[in-house]
Amino acid sequence: MPKYSRTGVYAYVSTPQNTTTTVAGTYYRLAGTFTNEILEGFFIDVDTLTYQGQKGCFEIQVSASFITDTNNTEITLALFKNGVLQANSIMTGEIDATTDKMPLSLVDVIELEEDDTIEIKVASDKAGAVIQAITLNTSAHTFH
């Protein structure tokens, strides 16, 4: 069995914060305090996961519920590896009213090498929209 077989992470946003999408269609790091419950082979620094193991493929899952201060706002959730958008991870949904909550989830398989980073980012189709992930859970584990 490869050395990285027990590598994984489970983290969640324990303190939601506002993310302002100043420019429509631009991705922003999701604001909030991330708490990690299980962390093997990864290091978390605020909102960035850094892999600390041998080369391998990982299934990364993100589930979140969003609110916004702007009606009819399309929200996009995506993963970035080493600052590069992972096109297969993009998930989009629309919030019709500021009183609505919208769930979004994504799953992607990404090959990681030592010191590769993973970030969760959001974008909206409305400049100035304020987005908040009121819940967010993420996990990564080896993909066999």
C-alpha positions as CSV (number, residue, x, y, z in Angstrom):
1,M,0.0,0.0,0.0
2,P,1.4,3.4,-0.9
3,K,2.6,5.7,1.9
4,Y,-0.1,8.3,1.3
5,S,-3.0,5.8,1.6
6,R,-4.1,7.3,5.0
7,T,-3.7,10.9,3.9
8,G,-6.8,13.1,4.2
9,V,-8.4,16.1,5.6
10,Y,-11.8,17.2,6.9
11,A,-12.3,20.9,7.5
12,Y,-15.2,23.3,7.9
13,V,-16.0,27.0,8.3
14,S,-16.6,27.5,12.0
15,T,-17.0,31.3,11.8
16,P,-18.7,32.5,8.6
17,Q,-17.6,35.8,7.2
18,N,-18.7,38.0,4.3
19,T,-16.9,37.7,0.9
20,T,-17.4,40.7,-1.3
21,T,-17.3,40.0,-5.0
22,T,-16.0,43.4,-6.0
23,V,-15.7,42.5,-9.7
24,A,-18.4,40.3,-11.3
25,G,-17.0,37.0,-12.6
26,T,-13.8,37.2,-10.6
27,Y,-13.0,34.5,-8.1
28,Y,-12.3,35.4,-4.5
29,R,-11.1,33.3,-1.6
30,L,-14.0,32.3,0.6
31,A,-13.8,34.3,3.9
32,G,-14.3,32.6,7.2
33,T,-12.4,30.7,9.9
34,F,-11.6,27.2,8.8
35,T,-11.4,24.5,11.5
36,N,-9.8,21.1,10.7
37,E,-10.9,18.0,12.6
38,I,-8.8,15.5,10.8
39,L,-5.6,16.5,9.1
40,E,-3.2,13.8,7.8
41,G,-0.7,14.8,5.1
42,F,-2.0,18.3,4.8
43,F,-1.3,21.7,6.4
44,I,-4.0,24.4,6.6
45,D,-3.2,28.1,6.8
46,V,-6.3,30.2,7.1
47,D,-8.0,29.1,3.9
48,T,-5.3,27.2,1.9
49,L,-4.6,23.5,2.1
50,T,-1.0,22.5,1.4
51,Y,-0.3,18.9,0.7
52,Q,2.7,17.3,2.5
53,G,3.1,13.8,1.0
54,Q,3.9,11.7,-1.9
55,K,2.4,12.2,-5.4
56,G,-1.1,10.9,-5.5
57,C,-4.7,11.5,-6.7
58,F,-7.2,12.9,-4.3
59,E,-11.0,13.2,-4.3
60,I,-11.9,16.6,-2.9
61,Q,-15.4,17.3,-1.9
62,V,-17.0,20.7,-0.9
63,S,-20.5,21.2,0.4
64,A,-21.8,24.7,1.3
65,S,-24.9,26.7,1.9
66,F,-24.8,30.3,0.7
67,I,-26.7,33.6,1.3
68,T,-26.2,36.9,-0.4
69,D,-27.3,40.5,0.0
70,T,-28.2,40.9,-3.7
71,N,-31.3,39.4,-5.4
72,N,-31.0,37.2,-8.5
73,T,-27.3,36.5,-7.9
74,E,-25.5,33.6,-9.6
75,I,-22.8,32.1,-7.3
76,T,-20.0,29.9,-8.6
77,L,-18.0,27.7,-6.3
78,A,-14.6,26.2,-7.6
79,L,-11.3,24.7,-6.5
80,F,-7.9,26.2,-7.4
81,K,-4.7,24.1,-7.4
82,N,-1.6,26.2,-7.0
83,G,-3.6,29.3,-8.0
84,V,-5.0,27.7,-11.2
85,L,-8.8,27.2,-11.6
86,Q,-9.7,23.5,-11.8
87,A,-12.3,23.6,-14.6
88,N,-13.9,20.3,-13.6
89,S,-14.7,21.6,-10.2
90,I,-16.9,24.5,-11.2
91,M,-20.5,24.5,-9.7
92,T,-23.0,27.3,-10.2
93,G,-26.4,28.1,-8.7
94,E,-28.7,31.2,-8.4
95,I,-30.2,32.8,-5.3
96,D,-33.4,34.6,-6.2
97,A,-34.0,36.6,-3.0
98,T,-31.8,37.8,-0.2
99,T,-34.0,35.7,2.2
100,D,-33.0,32.5,0.3
101,K,-30.3,30.0,1.2
102,M,-28.7,28.0,-1.6
103,P,-26.8,24.7,-1.3
104,L,-23.9,24.0,-3.7
105,S,-21.5,21.0,-3.7
106,L,-18.7,19.9,-5.8
107,V,-16.4,16.9,-6.2
108,D,-13.2,16.8,-8.2
109,V,-10.3,14.4,-8.5
110,I,-6.9,16.2,-8.5
111,E,-3.4,14.9,-8.6
112,L,-1.2,16.4,-5.9
113,E,2.5,16.5,-5.2
114,E,4.3,17.7,-2.1
115,D,3.7,21.5,-1.5
116,D,0.8,21.7,-3.9
117,T,-2.0,24.0,-2.6
118,I,-5.8,23.8,-2.8
119,E,-8.1,26.8,-2.3
120,I,-11.9,27.2,-2.3
121,K,-13.0,30.3,-4.2
122,V,-16.4,31.9,-5.1
123,A,-17.5,34.3,-7.8
124,S,-20.8,36.0,-8.6
125,D,-22.3,37.6,-11.6
126,K,-23.0,40.8,-9.7
127,A,-20.3,43.3,-8.9
128,G,-20.4,44.2,-5.2
129,A,-22.5,41.2,-4.1
130,V,-21.7,40.1,-0.6
131,I,-21.7,36.3,-0.3
132,Q,-21.5,34.3,2.9
133,A,-21.0,30.5,3.3
134,I,-23.2,30.0,6.3
135,T,-22.1,26.3,6.3
136,L,-19.2,24.8,4.5
137,N,-17.6,21.3,4.8
138,T,-14.7,20.0,2.8
139,S,-12.8,16.8,2.7
140,A,-10.0,15.2,0.7
141,H,-9.0,11.6,0.6
142,T,-6.9,9.4,-1.6
143,F,-8.6,8.3,-4.8
144,H,-7.9,4.7,-5.7
